[in-house]
Amino acid sequence: MTTVSAVDALGDPASPEAMEALFARFSTRFGDRFSRSEALREQHANTLTWLKVQAPDAVLFAETTEEVSEAVAACAAARVPVIPFGAGSSLEGHLNAPFGGLSLDLSRMNAILAVHENDLDCAVQAGVTRKQLNEHLRDTGLFFPVDPGADASLGGMAATRASGTNAVRYGTMRDAVLGLTAVLADGRIVTTGGRARKSSAGYDLTRLLVGSEGTLGVITELTLKLFGIPETILAGVSTFQTLEGACNATIAALQMGLPLARIELLDEVQVRGCNAYSRLSLPEKSTLFLEFHGSEAGAREQVEIFSEIAQGEGGGALEWAGRPEDRSKLWQARHDAYWAAKDLRPGTDLIATDVCVPISALAACVMETKQDIERLGLIAPIVGHVGDGNFHVMPLIDMNSADEMERARQFLDRLIERALRYEGTCTGEHGVGQGKIRYLVAEHGEGVDVMVAIKKALDPLNILNPGKIFAPDL
């Protein structure tokens, strides 16, 4: 792949004496909210994938924006790296500490600050999780739609520009965040955006920080869009004779303007895993999980239209999950796809990766990927939020086998090259982290130098999540 762009490594890293002095200060200042426990440090570098765990030197549980500011400013003065931590569910090594430093855990910043029902927005601290927010909203008739599967923190979801099963209708975190509060690398607190639905005032700093993966600032508070809970929610399953047919049905439905709320693809390998793990009894064929939102008449009309499309592409009749508990079981099985896939080959490691392509290229890209999996002799389930062209592949690899590792590397390189050939992206929602640094220049070219310039301007000491997005110049 193309050579990666680099930012400078820690130009003047903390001396052992400076780090010890800083941590002694934190221990006195924060008490039992500061820890150097080995087990806790290892937990705060959990990558959930094949990347090597690189633990921080210490963990601090912050409770206010002011505490985050104090901690970041002190770390900057001592040249100690800061790695923001939310729920620990990211997949590309975002939480690793390749240069050591402080893991700044925001999970205790979990207050819902305000809900403005009439304006369809709310304000939350960064440690609030999506499930916590929706539980709080349940009696208001509103909900927050961005659903990456894991019960991730909203601050982490903003930092990685997450999306998920509802993105085809409701958008991603890029669309959901109206404004935010963040702590910059020198400890300054900035507030961006606001509650207005649009603004032409100055640079869009909100969008700059959303998706920056903790490399430009530590997000501490968010103002988010909310939506009304639909009058009718219909969910179901459609099984196809071929993987290509399932992809083509998705493309046709979207090109017709069908307002799907969710449309998720599982290949036959992933269905087999979900049947075993989630105790389903689906035919082991390429399958779409679907959900339709609207009025009762409108949702049922959508169902009828999609049924005709599916049958034209070799799909069977939709099987409905009519009761809320049946619908929840269906989507929980989709959310548990990672663990279901992992159980398909016990004792191996799972490489979770994703790409995203224009919807018209979806079928071709998925089919080429499937052929590559078979050619390389890999077990690699495919599952995806195909309504926006995003799909995930999860090769199961014996890390002790040099042959399997080499085949996995070949597969990953070709997967990214294929997505870029179809004018897509190396990641639709996982982010770059450490795992996809080597692909960024191939996708963005000279644009990466602009990103590096922004990083150096806002974080000249490179203390905020160093070694992520860009390769450190070692």
C-alpha positions in Angstrom: 0.0 0.0 0.0 1.0 3.7 -0.3 3.5 5.0 2.2 1.8 6.4 5.3 2.0 10.0 6.3 3.6 10.7 9.7 3.4 13.1 12.5 6.4 13.6 14.8 6.8 11.2 17.7 6.8 12.7 21.1 9.5 15.4 20.6 10.5 15.6 24.2 8.8 12.7 26.0 8.3 12.7 29.7 11.3 11.7 31.8 10.7 8.9 34.3 11.1 11.4 37.1 8.5 13.8 35.5 6.0 11.0 35.0 6.4 9.8 38.6 6.0 13.3 40.0 2.9 13.8 37.9 1.3 10.5 38.9 2.1 11.2 42.6 0.3 14.5 42.2 -2.7 12.8 40.6 -2.8 10.2 43.3 -3.0 12.9 46.0 -5.5 15.0 44.0 -7.9 12.2 42.8 -7.5 9.5 45.4 -8.9 6.1 44.4 -10.0 7.6 41.1 -6.4 7.3 40.0 -4.8 3.9 39.6 -1.7 2.2 38.4 -3.1 -1.3 38.8 -1.8 -3.7 36.1 -5.2 -5.3 35.6 -7.0 -2.0 35.2 -4.3 -0.7 32.8 -4.6 -3.8 30.7 -8.4 -3.5 30.6 -8.1 0.1 29.4 -6.1 -1.1 26.3 -8.5 -3.8 25.3 -8.7 -3.8 21.5 -11.3 -6.5 20.9 -9.3 -7.6 17.8 -5.9 -8.9 16.7 -3.9 -5.8 17.5 -1.4 -6.2 20.3 -2.5 -4.7 23.7 -0.3 -1.7 24.7 -1.4 -0.7 28.2 -1.1 2.9 29.6 1.0 3.6 32.6 -2.0 4.8 34.7 -5.8 5.3 34.6 -7.7 8.4 35.8 -11.5 8.4 36.2 -12.6 12.0 35.5 -16.0 13.3 36.6 -16.2 16.9 35.2 -15.0 18.8 32.2 -12.9 20.9 34.5 -11.1 17.8 35.8 -10.4 16.7 32.3 -8.9 20.1 31.6 -6.8 20.0 34.7 -5.5 16.5 33.9 -4.7 17.3 30.2 -2.9 20.5 31.1 -0.8 18.7 33.7 0.0 16.0 31.2 1.0 18.5 28.6 3.4 20.2 31.0 5.0 16.9 31.8 4.9 15.6 28.1 2.8 12.6 29.2 0.4 11.1 26.5 -3.4 11.1 27.1 -5.6 8.4 25.7 -9.4 9.1 26.1 -11.5 6.1 27.1 -15.2 5.7 27.0 -16.7 2.1 27.0 -13.8 0.3 25.5 -15.7 -1.0 22.5 -13.7 0.4 19.6 -12.1 -2.1 17.2 -9.0 -0.5 15.6 -6.6 0.0 18.6 -7.9 3.4 19.5 -7.3 2.7 23.2 -3.8 1.4 23.0 -0.9 3.4 24.5 2.1 2.8 22.2 4.0 5.5 24.1 2.5 4.8 27.5 0.8 7.6 29.3 -2.5 8.2 31.0 -5.8 6.6 30.1 -8.4 9.2 30.8 -11.6 7.3 31.6 -14.8 9.4 31.1 -17.3 6.6 31.9 -18.3 8.4 35.2 -19.2 11.5 33.3 -22.6 10.0 32.7 -25.1 12.7 33.4 -28.0 13.6 31.1 -27.8 17.4 31.4 -31.0 18.4 29.6 -33.7 17.1 27.3 -35.6 19.7 25.1 -38.6 17.8 23.9 -40.1 20.6 21.8 -36.8 21.1 20.0 -35.9 17.4 19.6 -32.5 17.7 21.1 -30.6 16.9 24.4 -27.3 17.6 26.2 -25.3 14.8 27.7 -21.9 14.2 29.2 -19.6 12.1 27.1 -19.8 9.0 29.3 -23.5 8.5 28.8 -24.2 5.4 26.7 -26.7 5.1 23.9 -28.8 2.6 25.9 -28.8 4.8 29.0 -30.0 7.8 26.9 -32.8 5.9 25.3 -33.9 4.5 28.6 -34.1 8.0 29.9 -36.1 9.2 26.8 -38.5 6.3 26.8 -41.5 8.1 28.3 -41.0 11.3 26.2 -41.9 9.7 22.9 -38.3 10.4 21.6 -35.3 8.3 20.9 -31.7 8.6 19.8 -31.2 6.5 16.7 -27.5 6.0 16.1 -26.9 2.3 17.1 -23.5 0.8 16.5 -24.5 -2.4 18.3 -22.2 -2.2 21.3 -23.5 -0.1 24.2 -20.8 2.5 23.4 -20.4 5.9 25.1 -21.8 8.8 23.2 -18.5 10.6 23.5 -16.6 7.7 22.0 -19.2 7.4 19.3 -18.7 11.0 18.4 -14.9 10.6 18.5 -15.0 7.7 16.1 -17.8 9.1 13.9 -19.8 5.9 14.6 -22.9 4.9 12.7 -24.8 1.6 12.8 -28.0 -0.2 11.8 -30.2 2.9 11.6 -27.8 5.0 9.6 -29.6 4.4 6.3 -32.6 6.5 7.6 -31.3 8.6 10.5 -27.7 9.2 9.6 -24.4 8.8 11.5 -22.8 10.7 14.5 -21.6 13.3 12.0 -25.3 14.1 11.4 -26.5 13.6 15.0 -24.1 16.0 16.8 -25.2 19.6 16.9 -22.4 20.8 19.2 -19.9 19.7 21.8 -17.5 20.7 24.5 -14.0 19.5 24.2 -10.6 19.9 26.0 -7.7 20.7 23.8 -4.2 19.5 24.1 -3.1 22.5 26.3 -6.1 22.1 28.6 -8.3 24.8 27.1 -12.0 24.1 27.1 -13.8 24.9 23.8 -17.5 24.8 23.0 -18.5 24.3 19.4 -21.8 24.5 17.5 -25.0 24.9 19.5 -28.7 24.0 19.5 -29.6 25.7 16.2 -30.1 23.2 13.4 -27.8 25.1 11.1 -25.2 27.8 11.2 -22.9 29.7 8.8 -20.7 31.2 11.6 -17.1 30.4 11.1 -15.3 27.1 10.7 -17.3 23.9 11.5 -15.2 22.9 14.6 -17.9 20.4 15.6 -17.3 18.3 12.4 -13.5 18.7 12.9 -13.7 17.1 16.3 -16.3 14.5 15.4 -14.3 11.6 13.9 -10.9 12.9 15.2 -10.5 9.8 17.4 -9.2 11.7 20.4 -6.2 13.1 18.5 -7.4 16.8 18.5 -9.3 17.0 21.8 -11.1 15.1 24.5 -14.9 15.4 24.0 -16.6 15.9 27.4 -20.2 17.0 26.5 -22.5 16.7 23.5 -25.7 18.3 22.1 -27.5 15.7 20.1 -30.5 15.5 17.7 -33.4 13.3 18.8 -36.3 11.8 16.8 -39.9 10.9 17.5 -40.6 7.2 18.1 -42.4 6.0 15.0 -46.1 5.1 15.3 -45.5 1.7 13.7 -42.3 -0.4 13.6 -42.3 -3.6 11.5 -39.3 -5.9 11.5 -38.7 -9.1 9.5 -36.3 -11.4 7.8 -35.9 -12.2 4.1 -33.8 -15.2 3.0 -32.2 -15.2 -0.5 -30.9 -18.0 -2.7 -27.7 -16.0 -3.4 -25.6 -13.3 -1.7 -25.8 -11.3 -4.9 -29.6 -11.4 -4.9 -29.6 -10.0 -1.3 -27.3 -7.1 -2.3 -29.3 -6.4 -5.5 -32.6 -6.3 -3.5 -31.0 -3.7 -1.2 -29.8 -1.6 -4.2 -33.2 -1.7 -5.9 -35.1 -0.8 -2.7 -32.9 2.3 -2.1 -32.9 3.4 -5.8 -36.8 3.3 -5.6 -36.6 5.7 -2.6 -38.0 3.2 -0.2 -37.5 4.8 3.3 -36.0 1.8 5.0 -35.1 2.3 8.7 -32.7 -0.7 8.9 -31.5 -3.2 6.4 -28.7 -5.6 7.5 -27.0 -8.3 5.4 -25.7 -11.6 6.9 -24.0 -14.1 4.6 -24.7 -17.9 5.2 -21.6 -18.2 7.4 -22.7 -15.4 9.7 -26.3 -16.9 9.8 -24.8 -20.2 10.9 -23.0 -18.4 13.7 -26.1 -16.4 14.8 -28.2 -19.5 14.8 -25.8 -21.2 17.2 -25.0 -18.2 19.4 -28.4 -16.5 19.6 -30.6 -19.6 19.3 -32.2 -18.7 16.0 -33.5 -21.2 13.4 -32.9 -19.3 10.2 -32.1 -21.1 6.9 -28.4 -20.9 6.4 -28.5 -18.7 3.4 -27.8 -15.1 2.7 -30.3 -13.1 4.7 -31.5 -9.5 5.2 -32.8 -8.2 8.5 -35.2 -5.3 7.9 -37.1 -2.7 9.8 -39.7 -0.2 8.5 -40.9 2.9 10.4 -43.9 5.1 9.8 -47.6 5.2 10.1 -49.3 1.8 10.1 -50.5 2.2 6.5 -47.1 3.6 5.4 -45.0 0.9 7.0 -47.2 -1.8 5.6 -47.0 -0.3 2.1 -43.2 -0.3 2.4 -43.3 -4.0 3.4 -45.4 -4.9 0.3 -43.1 -3.0 -2.0 -39.9 -4.6 -0.6 -41.5 -8.0 -0.8 -42.0 -7.6 -4.5 -38.4 -6.5 -4.9 -37.1 -9.4 -2.8 -39.0 -12.0 -4.8 -37.6 -10.6 -8.0 -34.1 -11.2 -6.7 -34.6 -14.7 -5.5 -35.8 -13.8 -2.0 -38.5 -15.7 0.0 -41.5 -14.2 1.8 -40.7 -12.0 4.7 -41.0 -13.6 8.1 -42.2 -11.1 10.6 -41.1 -10.4 14.2 -44.4 -8.9 15.1 -44.1 -8.6 18.9 -41.6 -6.1 20.4 -39.8 -9.0 22.3 -39.4 -10.9 19.0 -38.0 -7.8 17.3 -35.6 -7.2 20.1 -34.3 -10.8 19.9 -33.8 -10.4 16.2 -31.7 -7.2 16.5 -29.9 -8.4 19.5 -28.7 -11.4 17.4 -27.5 -8.9 14.8 -25.7 -6.9 17.5 -24.1 -10.1 18.8 -22.7 -11.0 15.4 -19.1 -10.4 16.6 -19.4 -12.9 19.4 -21.4 -15.3 17.2 -18.6 -15.2 14.5 -15.9 -15.7 17.1 -17.6 -19.0 18.2 -17.4 -20.4 14.7 -13.8 -21.3 15.2 -12.9 -21.4 18.9 -9.3 -20.7 19.8 -8.7 -18.3 17.0 -8.5 -14.5 16.9 -11.1 -12.4 15.0 -10.0 -9.5 12.8 -13.0 -7.1 12.6 -12.7 -4.8 9.6 -15.1 -2.8 7.4 -15.3 -0.9 4.2 -18.0 1.3 2.5 -18.7 1.7 -1.2 -21.3 3.6 -3.2 -24.6 1.7 -3.1 -24.5 0.9 -6.8 -21.1 -0.9 -6.3 -22.3 -2.9 -3.3 -23.1 -6.2 -5.0 -19.9 -6.3 -7.1 -17.7 -5.4 -4.1 -19.3 -8.0 -1.8 -19.2 -10.7 -4.4 -15.5 -10.1 -5.2 -14.8 -10.1 -1.5 -16.7 -13.4 -1.0 -14.7 -15.0 -3.9 -11.4 -13.8 -2.3 -12.4 -15.4 1.0 -13.0 -18.7 -0.7 -9.8 -18.5 -2.8 -7.7 -17.9 0.3 -9.4 -20.6 2.3 -10.5 -18.3 5.1 -13.4 -18.5 7.5 -14.6 -14.9 7.3 -18.3 -14.1 7.9 -19.8 -11.0 6.1 -22.3 -8.8 7.8 -23.2 -5.2 7.1 -25.3 -2.1 7.2 -25.8 -2.4 3.5 -28.4 0.3 3.3 -25.5 2.8 3.1 -23.0 0.5 1.3 -21.1 -0.4 4.5 -20.2 -4.0 5.2 -17.9 -5.8 7.7 -15.8 -8.9 7.3 -14.4 -10.9 10.2 -11.7 -13.4 9.3 -10.9 -15.9 12.1 -7.2 -16.5 12.2 -4.8 -18.6 14.1 -2.2 -16.0 15.1 0.4 -18.7 15.6 0.2 -19.7 12.0 2.5 -17.7 9.7 0.6 -19.0 6.7 -2.8 -17.8 8.0 -1.4 -14.5 9.1 0.0 -13.9 5.6 -3.3 -14.9 3.9 -5.1 -12.5 6.3 -2.8 -9.6 5.4 -3.3 -10.3 1.7 -7.0 -10.4 2.2 -7.1 -7.1 4.1 -5.0 -5.3 1.6 -7.1 -6.5 -1.3 -10.3 -5.6 0.5 -9.2 -2.0 0.9 -7.9 -1.8 -2.6 -11.2 -3.1 -3.9 -13.2 -0.6 -1.9 -11.1 2.3 -3.1 -11.3 1.0 -6.7 -15.1 1.3 -6.4 -14.6 4.9 -5.1 -15.4 3.9 -1.5 -13.5 4.2 1.8 -11.2 2.0 3.9 -13.6 2.3 6.8 -17.2 3.3 7.0 -17.5 3.3 10.8 -14.7 1.5 12.7 -12.3 4.4 12.2 -8.5 4.4 11.5 -7.0 4.0 14.9 -3.8 2.0 14.6 -5.2 -0.7 12.4 -5.8 1.3 9.2 -3.1 3.9 9.2 -1.4 2.3 6.3 -4.4 2.8 4.0 -5.1 6.5 4.6 -2.8 8.0 2.0 -4.1 5.7 -0.7 -7.6 7.1 0.1 -6.9 10.8 0.7 -3.6 11.5 -1.0 -2.4 15.1 -0.3 -5.4 15.6 2.0 -3.5 13.6 4.7 -0.9 16.3 4.8 -3.6 18.8 5.6 -4.8 16.5 8.4 -1.3 16.3 9.7 -1.0 20.1 9.7 -4.2 20.4 11.7 -2.9 17.8 14.2 0.4 19.7 14.6 -1.4 23.1 15.0 -3.8 21.9 17.7 -1.5 19.3 19.4 2.1 20.4 18.7 3.5 18.1 21.5 1.5 15.1 20.0 0.2 14.1 23.5 -3.4 13.4 22.5 -3.8 9.8 21.5 -0.4 9.6 19.7 0.1 6.8 17.2 -3.5 6.9 15.9 -4.7 7.9 12.4 -1.1 8.9 11.5 2.1 6.9 11.8 4.5 8.4 14.4 7.8 9.3 12.8 10.0 7.0 14.8 
